Amino acid sequence: MNTYSRIPVAFTRGERVWVWDESGKKYLDALAGIAVNTLGHGHPKLTRAIAEQSSRLIHTSNLYRIAEQERLADKLAAISGMDSVFFCNSGCEANEAAIKLARLYGHGKGVEGPGIVVMDKAFHGRTLATLSATGNRKVQQGFEPLVPGFVRVPFNDIESVRQVASHDKSVVAVLVEPIQGEGGINISSMQYLRDLRELCDRQGWFL
Ligand SMILES: Cc1ncc(COP(=O)(O)O)c(C=O)c1O
């Protein structure tokens, strides 16, 4: 299925920051997946851990406890200062979970149709809820009806979020990329993010 317009290059191997295509041409990998191969290619600790684990036990499902996952969750919680961890396979799955948690939180507070503030030019993924939260018609086109419950405002504009806060009592969360990638490299200011944090805390909204 044609989901991405692909560049006609296929890579066959990689070493740290370098990758080689089928003809043996060497490239500096400045893309790193789409910014996900943070340890580069062939990192010996990573390849050893993958090989050892997959040879010991490949998969047991979420129906059982997973000791390694619990250890990782503890570590992530300690580093982030948060108390729970949700493991998932992709960015859109993470955002779907965030949207569901925000709605659950809203219903818990007695809000009938909980809303989430999202931004112009945002990109949150290609599942139905995340493409509805995305601020780009191209991503949404052909997949209507969209998932309701998103209130769109201009990016990096705290006044517009304050206005929503003043009149829309159904809002329970704000979903924002600190740096928009797909929408252009749009960088929000530190002050905007501080103001958002303060507003969300005051309103009792998730951020
Ligand atoms: C900001 C942002 N959110 C969500 C996603 C969706 O992630 P995935 O493609 O892993 O579902 C992306 C993907 O590029 C992204 O850049």
The ligand as an SDF file (V2000), in Angstrom:
LIG
                    3D

 16 16  0  0  0  0  0  0  0  0999 V2000
    5.0970   14.8950   16.6780 C   0  0  0  0  0  0  0  0  0  0  0  0
    4.6830   13.5470   16.2070 C   0  0  0  0  0  0  0  0  0  0  0  0
    3.6780   12.9290   16.8410 N   0  0  0  0  0  0  0  0  0  0  0  0
    3.2610   11.7000   16.4460 C   0  0  0  0  0  0  0  0  0  0  0  0
    3.8670   11.0450   15.3840 C   0  0  0  0  0  0  0  0  0  0  0  0
    3.3570    9.6880   14.9820 C   0  0  0  0  0  0  0  0  0  0  0  0
    4.2850    8.7230   15.2950 O   0  0  0  0  0  0  0  0  0  0  0  0
    4.2340    7.2700   14.6230 P   0  0  0  0  0  0  0  0  0  0  0  0
    4.5410    7.4650   13.1740 O   0  0  0  0  0  0  0  0  0  0  0  0
    5.3050    6.5170   15.3630 O   0  0  0  0  0  0  0  0  0  0  0  0
    2.8660    6.7240   14.8650 O   0  0  0  0  0  0  0  0  0  0  0  0
    4.9430   11.6440   14.7090 C   0  0  0  0  0  0  0  0  0  0  0  0
    5.5800   10.9480   13.5820 C   0  0  0  0  0  0  0  0  0  0  0  0
    6.3600   11.5020   12.8310 O   0  0  0  0  0  0  0  0  0  0  0  0
    5.3530   12.9340   15.1210 C   0  0  0  0  0  0  0  0  0  0  0  0
    6.3420   13.5700   14.4920 O   0  0  0  0  0  0  0  0  0  0  0  0
  1  2  1  0
  2  3  1  0
  2 15  2  0
  3  4  2  0
  4  5  1  0
  5  6  1  0
  5 12  2  0
  6  7  1  0
  7  8  1  0
  8  9  2  0
  8 10  1  0
  8 11  1  0
 12 13  1  0
 12 15  1  0
 13 14  2  0
 15 16  1  0
M  END
$$$$
